[in-house]
Amino acid sequence: MDSSESPRSPEPTSPGDATARHRSADTAADRPDAETDPGRGRRIAIDVGTVRIGVAACDPDGILATPVETVQRATAKARRGTGGKGLPATDLARIAEIVREYEAVEVIVGLPRTLRGENGTSAQLAISFAEHLRSLIPGVPIRLSDERLTTVTAARALRDSGVRARGQRQMIDQAAAVSILQGWLDERSAVLKSAGEQAAGWSDE
């Protein structure tokens, strides 16, 4: 989520967006699961904001998340124009292109829920973006990962590494995406390890 953005309702990009916003109020965050895990391969994480989208990726073994790029959000006018022509907005198209370039097996979308665990305007924006992206990358699962305070954590990390405030704006979105992805990878590793230990225990009985 852009640290500089002011909350506002996302512009609809298709007739189904109004319905999507109603559904998004109850949408829960996903967690890594051994049964639905797609296995070895690169993951892509995105931090969706109203102005920019941060993108991060990991190695095929799913160990370390690294920044990829910052994608500018398409304007509301541009989204309406491309939608009317049956074309995806430029931001959606670029994210889908990155997913294909990296041959990603899974996409993690940050879900910026409130401290009360509710889905506000920013979370609805992320959910809507994920739903539209899903149609462009069929076969690639999209997960929504709780990213409360991710941007704050990313900003602190940049500050601690010596990045000045002026330079943080260009890097904060990618740093937030890295934080989202690394958190997912670490939890996934723990989940798979636990599942493996349980399976080993059952086989010994």
N, C-alpha and C positions, 0 to 999 in steps of 0.2 A: 504494500500500500504506500502511495506517495506520502512522504512526511509533510509535504507542503500543501496538500490538497485540502479543500474545504468540503465537508460532507454534502452530498446532493444526490438526488435520485438519478440512476443511470438512464440514459436515453434509450428507448426501445429500438431494437434493430430488426425486429420482425413482429408479426401479429401475435406470436406466442409468448412474447416477453412479459406481457401483463400477467398471464397465467403462471409463468415461471417465477415472477416476483412473489406471487401468493404462496407458491410451493416453497420458495426459498426460506420463508420465515421459520419453517420447521426442519429444514435440512440440517442433518447432523454431520459432524466432521468424521472422516474415515480414520482408521488406524491400520497399520501393517498387520496382515493376517497370513499365516503360513499356508492356509488352504487356498487362498485366492492369489497368492504371490506369483507373478509371472516368471520368476526365476532369474537367472543371470542376465545381465544386460544393463545398458545405460538408462538412467532416469533423467527426466527433465523436470525442473520446478519453475513455476512462474509466480511472481508477486504482482498482482493486478491492481493498478491504480487508475485514477481518472485521467492522468496525464501521461504516465509512463508505465511500462511493464518490465520488471526485472526478470532475467532468465538465468538459470544456473543448470549445470549438468554434472554428472558423476562418471567415474570410470566404469567399465563393464562389470567389475566385481562389486560395485556399489559400496565403496569404502569412503571416498573423499569427494565432496561437492566443490565445484569451482565455478566462478562467474563466466557467463557466455557473452551477453550483450544486453543493452537496454533498448526496448522497442517503444517507439512513440505511439500513443493511442491515436486511433483514427478519430477525426472530429465527428460530432453528431451528424453534421450535414453529409460528410463522406460516407458514414455508415448507412444513412438512409439511401444515398445514391447507389452504392454498390448493392445494397439489399434489394432495391427495386429492379436491378439488372440481373439478379440471381447470382451475384458474385460475392464472395466473402470480403469483409472489410480488410484493409491492408494489415492491421495489427493481427487479426486472426490468421490471415494468410501467412504472415511471416512466422508466427509461432508454429503453425502446422508445418511449414517448411523446415524449421529447426528440428522439429520432432523427427521428420523424415531423414534429414541430414545426419542426425546422430543415431538413427535407427533405434530410437527409444522404445523400451518395452513398457514404460509406465510414465504418466505425467502427473505431477503433484501440483495442485493449485492451492495457494495459501488462502485460508478462510479466516479473515480478520474478525472474529467474533468479539463481542463486548466482554468486559471483565465479568459480567454476570452470566456469560455463556450463551448470549442471545445473538441472533443474526440481525445486525443493523443494515444501514444503507451500503456500507463498504462490503459487507459479506454478501449481500444480494447482488452487487456488481460482479463479484468473483464467481458466484454461482451461475449467473447469467452467461458470463464469458465462457465458463467451463462447458455449459450446455451447448453453446454455439460451436465451440472448438471440437466437441465430441463428434459432430457431423462431418468434420474435415479430416479426422484421423480414425476412421472406423477400425476396430480391432485393437486399438491401443487404450487400455484402461486409464481413466482419469480419476484421481483421488482428490478429495478435499481435506486438507490438513489444517488443523487449528493453528493459527499463527499469531495469537494474541501477544502483543509486545515485541514481535519480531523486528519491526522497524526501529524500535527503541534500542534493542540489543545490537542491531547492525550499526546504528549510529554511534553507539558507545565503542564498538570494536574498531570502527574507522578512526574515531577520535584517539583511541589508545594507540593506534598504529601510526599516528602522526599526520593523518589527513586533515587538512584545514577545513573549516566549515564551508568555505566557498567551493571546495572540490567535492564535498560530500554529496551534494545534490546529484552529480553525474554518476556517483557510485553507489548511493544508498539503495537503489532498487535492486541492483545485482547482488549487493551484500545481503539484502533481506531474502532474496531468492536462495542464496547459498545457505542461509540460516534455516530456511524452511526445509530444504533438501537434506542438509546434514542431520537435522533433527529426525527426519523420516528414516534416513539410512541407519542412524544409530538405534532407533527403536526397532526397525526391521531386523537388524542384526541380532538384537536381544530376543526378539520373538522367534526367529528361526533357530537360534541356539537352544531356546527353551523347548521348542517343538522337537528338535533332534534329541535332546536329553530324555524327553518323555518317551519318544519312540524307542530309544535304546533301553529304557527301563522296562517297557512293555515286552520287548523281545527277550529280556533276561528272565522274565517270569515263567 
